[in-house]
Amino acid sequence: GGGAPPGGGGWEPVAPMNAARRDAAAVWVDGGLLVTGGFDGKEDMRSAEWYDPAKDAWRQVKDLGAARSGHGMAVVRGTPHVMGGYDGARYVDEAESMPGGVGGG
């Protein structure tokens, strides 16, 4: 067991994110990977970034309305939605969406 299968198929490095984060959420949207919120070791985060696999690059996108980590995220009809999580003080029931997706770039 272990290791990559013959002919490749293993993990390969990609460009690092703009911010270190744990307990973030991620979805595939607009041809790339959207990562939102999380915890940077000091505080819960509002920031979001999108990975463009064609350019192997991350770019900042619109911040969340509220900081959150450990939240859920889903794409409904092309629109990312985040819900729940922890804001550093309490577990939240709020949800928010990003109409229009991450936009062109």
Secondary structure, 3 states (H helix, E strand, C coil): CCCCCCCCCCCCCCCCCCCCCECCEEEEECCEEEEECCECCCCECCCEEEEECCCCEEEEECCCCCCCECCEEEEECCEEEEECCECCCCECCCEEECCCCCCCC
